[in-house]
Amino acid sequence: MSHKYPPVHYDAYLKLDQILSAQTLRSQEFNQPAHDEMLFIIVHQTYELWFKQILTELDSINSLFTEDFIDEKDMASIVSRMGRVNKVFRLLIDQIEIMETMTPLDFLEFRDMLFPASGFQSFQFRLLENKLGLKSEQRLKYNSSTYDKSLPKDIAQSVLAAEKTPSLFEQVNLWLQRTPFLDLEDFDFWESYKNAVNQSFNNEENIIKSHSNLSDKDRQRNLDILKDSRATFNIIFNEEDFKKAQEKGEWRLSYKSVHAALLIQLYRDQPILQLPFEILRSLLDLDELMTTWRYRHALMAKRMLGSKIGTGGSSGYDYLKQTSEKHKIFNDFYQLTTFFIPRSHLPELPLQVQKTLGFAWNKY
């Protein structure tokens, strides 16, 4: 049997000679062998390999989002590749358990030999954050400096350049703005939703006012809470109020994108909206997984170092914990939940709209 391509051996294809010789133990160099340093190196090298895979997936996803029109099969590819990214992050979280088989005393055997190396210097993770859409003004200072100061100059330039290219967040924002179902000929989603929300609030207000078991104080407290809820909802019904909230940093998505994302979430059972919903859900999953990974990393630092500073000179646990709170990218999609109402209160879609959002040739 003839082969189209020349043969290749497993070792040669995977470059195992390079990979398996890439673990140089500092403890051996200084004639103070520390058994667990091999584990420490391999776990971190594995992280970097998975970061490379995540970046490969993100680049392909971003390239699909640059199109003015995204074909259904491309949307399926986006969902699939985002699912792969999220599975990788779950694996990265699980790797922390492997690292934690190393005790603090095991780590102390070689920790002093690592200064000033730090996971903060992972240029691939900084690149990953930029490609996802973490803004420079969101970032916590590291040792009172911006993150690029910890990278070699040539690498820092390429990582900073990624800040100037459209991120996944920005691409998704533009994609949502192009959602064509917000104002159909027979159905104005936003006006219908606004009416449904107001009716829901009115019903709740009537229940509070007529509730015989409430004291005057409790009744007024509940009415005040309801008033605050109305004010919160009014932000997404009034473009000027929304822009003021944007200026305060409360929203990053555009006014129209918020409407589109709500439509997708609320009517996700409609066939045409199922893949867009999966995309939004995968972004929520990604932000949650990254937050979990950062926090687990912080707990591991606390477990290993206590209140000691990190090898790179940062505040260790405190710095890592703060990044898990502040370095969120897709927080807007979490905020959308505030504006959900029960399915039973949603405006019913006219038949023609259902045809537009469904597989009309099967049903109508």
N, C-alpha and C positions, 0 to 999 in steps of 0.2 A: 504494500500500500504506500503510495507516494504522498508526501505531505507538502502543503502549500508553503509552509514556513519552516525555516531550519530549526532543529531541535534545541531545547534549552533545558538545563538541569535545574532542579528545585533550588539548590544552594545559590547558583548563579543568578537565577531570576529574582530571588529575594535579597540578594546581596548580603547573605548571612555572615560572610567573613567580615564585612564592615559593621554590621549591626552588633554581632556578638563580641566584637573587639572594642566596642565603644564605651565599655564600663571601666573607667580608670579610677581606682579607689585612692582617695587622698590619704586615707589612714595607712595604706600600704606604702605609699610614697614616703611617709614620715616614720615608717617602721613601728607603727602603733595600730596593728590590724584591728578593725572593728567589724564584726560579722554583719551587722545590720546595714552597713553602708551600701552593700550591693542592692538590697531591697529598696533603699532610699533612691538610688540612682535609677533603677529599672522602673519604679513607679512614676518618677518624673519624666523619664524618657517616653514612657507609654502615654502620659498625658500629652506630650508634645506631638506624638504621632496622631493621636485622636484629634488634637486641635487642627492638625493639617487636614484631616478628613472633613472636619466641620467647615473649615474655610473653603474646601473644594465644593461642598454642598451649597454653601452660602453664595459663592460666586455664580454657580449655575442657577440658583433661585433668583438672584438679582438680575441676571441676564434675561430671564423670562419676564420679569416684572418691568423691564424697560420697554417692552412692546406696548403700542397704543391699544392693541386688542390682544387679550390672552385667550387662546383656544382652550376648549374644555380639556383636551388631552394634556395641555401644558399645565392647567390647574391641577390635574391629577398628579402630574410630576412634582409640582410644588408641594402638594400635600404629602406625597411619598417621601420626598427628600427632607422636608421639615420633620417628618416622623423619624427618619434616620438620625437627624441631628439630635432630636430629643432622646432617642434610645442611647445614643453615645453619651449624652450628659447623665443619664441614669447610671450608665456604666462608670462614669467618672466619679459619681457620688459613691458608688459601691467600692471603688478602689480605695477610698479613705479607710474603710474597714481593714483592708489589707495593710495599709500603712500603720494603722493603730495596733497591729500585732507587734510592732516595735515599741518598747516601753520608753518612758522619758530617760531612764538611766542608759538604755541602749543608745539613744540619740546623743546624749551628752558625751559619749565616747569619741564622737567625731565632729560634733557641732562646731567647735571652735576652729576647725580646719576649713569651714565653708565661707567665712566672712570675706567679702561683703555680698556673696552670691545670695539671691533671693528669688522666689517665685514671681515677685513683682516684675522682675526683669524679663519675663516671658514675652517676647515681642509678638509671638503668634496670638497670645490671649489678648494683648492690647489691640492687635489688628482685628481680631474677632469682635471685640467690643465696638470698635469703630465701624466695622461693616454692618453690625446690627443696628447701630444708631445711638450709642452712648455719646452724649455731647460733652465737649471739653469742660463746659461750665458746670456740668453735673459732677464731675470727678472730684474726689477728695484729694487734697494735696498729699504727696508722699514725701516725708521728711522735709516739709515746707516747700517742695518743688513740684513742678508739673511732671507727669509720668514719663515724658520723653527724655528728661534729664538723666534717667537711669539706664538709658539704652545707648549703645554705640552710635556715633553720629550718622553713619551711613544707613543703619537700620532705622534710626529715629526718623530720618527723612521719609523713608518709604511708609512707615506707620502713620506719620502725620499727614502724608499725602492722601491716605485713605479717608481722613476727615473731610476732605474736599470733594470726594466722589459720593454720589447718591447712596445712602445707606438703605438697608432693608426697611427700616421704619419709614423713611421718606418715600420709598417706592410703593409701600403698602398704602400710605396716605394718598398718593396720586391715584392709585388703582381704585381706592374707595370713592374718590371724588368722581370717577367715571362711571359709577354704578348707575345703570340706566332705569332703575325701577322706582325711583323716588317720587316721580311726578308723572304718572301715566295719564292718558287721556280720560279714562273713566275712574281714576283713583288717585287722590292726593294723599299719599301716605302720611306726610307730616301733619297736615291739618286734621286728618282722621285720628291720628295718634294723640295729638294735643287734646282733641275733644274727649277721647276715651280716658286720658289721664285726668282731665278736669272732672269728668263724671265720677271717676273712681274717688277722687278727693272729696267731691260733694257728698257722695254716699257715706264716706267715712266720717265726714263732719256731722251729718245728720244722725249717725249712730252714736257719736260721742255726745251730742246735745240731748238726745232722747234717752240716754242710758240712765236708768233710775238708780243704779247702785253706785254711781260715781258721786263723790263729794264735789262741791263747787270748786275746791282747790284742785282736785285731780282732773276735773273736767277742763278747767282752764289750762292746766299743764299739758294735757293731751291736745287741746286746740292750738297751743303755742307750738308744740312739736309738729303738728300738721301744717301750720303756717310756714315753719322753716322748711318743711319738705316741699311745699308749693314753690317757695322761693328758689330752692335748689333746682327743681324741674324747670322753672322759668328761664334759667340760664341757657338751656339747650333749645328753648323756644324763641329766644330773642338774640339775634346775631350780635347786637351791640354789647349786651351783657356777657355773651360768650367771649367776645374779643377782649373784654376787660379781664375775664378770668384767665385767658391766654397770657395776657401781659403780666399777670401775677404768677405765671408758671404753673397754673392748675391744669392746663390742657396743652398738648402738643399737636394733636390731630386738628385738622381744619373743621370748621362748622359743618360743612357738607359731608365730610368723612365720618363725623360722629353720627349724623343722621343715617348714612349708608350702613355703618357698622351696626346700629340699632336695628335697622330693617332686617339685615342678614340674621342677627341673633334672634329676633322675635319671630321671624317667619322661616326659620331654618329648615322646617319640614318640607317646604316647597322644593321640588326637585332641582331647579336651577340654582337655588341658594345653598344646597347641601355642601358642595365643594368650597364655596367661599366661607361658609361657617367653619368647616374643618381647618381652613387656613387660619382664621382668627383664633380658633381654639388651640391650634398648634403654637401660635405666638404666645398665648397665655401660658401654655405648658412650658415653653422655653424660658420665659421670664421666671416662672416658679422654680424650675429646675436649676437655673443659674443662681437664683437667690438661695436655694437649698444648698447648692454646692459651696457657695461662698460662706454660708453660715456653718456648715459642717467643717469646712476648712478652718474657720475661726475657732470652733470648739476643739478641733484637733490641736491647733496652736496653743490654746489654753491648757489642754491636757498635757502637751509636751513641754511647754515653756512656763506655764503659770503667768506671772506678771513680767517676765523677762522681755527685753526687746527682741525683735526678729533678727535673723542673720543679716538682713539688709539694712538694719538700723531703724525700722519702723516700730510703732508701739505694739506690734504683734497682734494679740487677740483683739484689742480695742479697734485698731485700724481695720482689720478684716471684718469685724462685726458691723462697723459703720458702713462698709461698702455693700454689705448684704441689704442694708436698709435703703441706701441712697442710690446705688448704681442699677436701678431698675430702668428698663428701656420701654417696655410696652404697657406701662402702668395705666394708660388711657383706657385700654380694653378691660381692665379691672374696674375702673370707675363707671363703665357703662352699666354694670349690674345695678347701680343706684337707680337707674331710670327704667328698670323693667317693671311691668305690671303683670298680674296673672293672665295666663293664656285665655281664660274665660272672659276677660275684659278687652281683649284685643279687637280692633275693628275687623269685621269679616271682609275678606277679599272678594270683590265682585267676580262673577264667573269669568269674564274676559281676562281679568288679571290673573286668575288661576290658570287659565289657558296659557298665558304668556310665561308664567313661572313654572309651568309643568310640562309634561310630555303629552301634548295635546292629541297626537295621533293615536295614543293608546286609550285615552279616556273620553274624548269628546267627538 
